[in-house]
Amino acid sequence: MKKIWLLLVLSFAFFSCDDGDLTLEEINLDTGTDIDACVVEAGVTLLFKINGAETLILEVPADLIVNTVTEATVVDGVVTPNPRTATLNSQAFCYYRSFDTTISNGYFCDEVPSDINITLEYAALAGEVEVTTLEIIDDVTNLTTGYKHTINLITVVFTGTNGQDVRDDLFEFGTIITPVE
């Protein structure tokens, strides 16, 4: 009987222990969450979404978010946009971060405070950023009033500081509107 109890206790010890690492099965900052932006240095635009203590950060070259309609291909009456692209982890960089406190856009656009701890981070190591841009035209004046940029991450692979991977074939980062310059 003692051997059965010992076997039972050991099986619980080996099969029910959790090392306590945080895991993330998917990165999901609601597509309804607004995208904010700031220029962090010449030629680099920082796009980010904040949901309390969670953020999704996308650093892209300045020639990716431009006020020019992306070209399209028409085949048999079907219009297919040809988005501007950048390769993740070489031309563009994307991170998911979870902090120990709520943050604001000042964290990214102002001097970065050093006292906010990152509790979990995932970095995009592979994939592509696609940006499709359309004009926003005023119905009354028929003039262009801005540009709508739809941003997607294609075949993205995030790797976390906890050693876990998150993969997504089509991750809809969201849209940002820029005014006419």
N, C-alpha and C positions, 0 to 999 in steps of 0.2 A: 504494500500500500504506500509506503514511504517513497518507493521508486516512482510510482505513478504521480504522486504529488510533486516530486522533484522534476519529473519530466514535464508536467503541466506548468509549473512555475518557470522553468527554463524556456519553454515554448512561448509563453507570454513575454518574457524578457527579450527574446530574439525577434519575435514577429509583431509586437505591438509598440515598440519604441519609436519615437519621433525625434529627430535631431533638432527640431525647433526652427529650421530654416524656413524663411518666408518663401512661398512659391506663388507663381502667377500663371494661370492657365491661359489667359488671354489678356491683351492690353485693350482696355475698353474705356476710353474717355469719350463719353457721349458725343456723337457727331453734331449734336445741337450746342455743344460747348463752343463758345466763341473762340476764334483764333485771334490772338494779339500778335503784334510784330514790332520789332525795332531793328535798326541797323546797328550792329555791334562794331563794325569796322568797315572801311572802304571795301566794297565788293562782296560783303557778306550780309545776308538778311537772316534774322533770327525769328522764327515763327514758333509760337507756343500756345498750348491750351492748358488752363488751370482748372482743376476741380478740387477745391479744398487744399489738401496736402499732397495731391497727385498732380503731376505735370507730364505733358508730352512735348518734347522740344525738337524742332527741326531747324537745322542750320543749313541754308542753301546759298549757292552763288547768286549774286545780284542779277545775272542774266536769265534766271529761271522765272522770277516773278516780275514780268515787264508788261507794260500797257500796250501790248500788241496782240491782236487776235491770233490764236494758233491756227495753222493751216489745217485743211481737211482734205480727205480723198473721197471722191464720189464714185462708187462702183454699183451699177445697176440701180441707180436712184437712192442708194443707201450712203449716207454721209458718215464717214468715220474720221474723228479728229486725229491729228498727228501731234500729240502733246510734246512739249519741251521736256527733256529728261536729264537726270543727273544720277550717277551711280552712288549708292550709299556706301559709306566708309571710305570714300576717296574724294568725291566731288561734293558730297552732302553728308550730313551727320544727323542721326536721329537717336533720341534717348527718351526712355520712360524713367521718371524719378518719383519716388515716394519720400516725403520728408516727415520729420517728427512734429511738424507744426504747419498750420495753414500759411500759404505764401501768396504774394500779390505780384502783379506785373513789374513792380519795382525791383524784384529779385533779379530779373533779367535785364531790364533797361537802365537801371541805375547801378551804382557800385554794388557788387555782390556782397551781401553780408556773410561773414565767416562763421557766425554762431548758429546757423541753421543746419542741422544734421540731415544727411541723406540716409534713409533707412534701407532703401532698396533701389538699385539702378539696373536697367536693361539697356544695352546699346545695340543698335542695328549694325550687324556685321556684314550683311549681304542684302541685296535688293536694289530697287530703283525708285526714284521719285519721278512722278509724272505730273505735269501741270498743264491743264487745258484752260485757255483764256477766252472769254466771250465779252463783247461790248454790252454795256447797259445803256439802252437808248431811251430817252425821254419820249413818251407817247405824244405829247403836245408839240414840242419843238423839233422832234426828230433828230436831236443832237445827242452825241455820246456824253453821258454824265459820269461814267466810271467803267471799271473793268472787273469782272467776276472771275477769279482764279480758283479752279477746282483742283485740289491737291490729293493725289493718291500715292500710296506706297505699294509697289508691285513685288511679289515674291520676296517679302521681307523676312529676315531672320534676326530676332532679337536674342541676345545672350545676356543673362543676368549675373550679377555679382554673386549669386547663390549657385551658379553653375547650371541653371535651368535655361532651356531655350523656349521661345515662343515664335511660332511661324504663322504667316498669313499670306495667302495668295493675292488678296486685294484688301488693303487696309485703307479705308476712306478717312484721310486726315481731316478733310473739311474744305470749306471755301473761305476766301478772304476777298473783300472788295477794296479796290484802290481807286482814288479819285483821278480824274483827268489831270494830267500835269500841265 
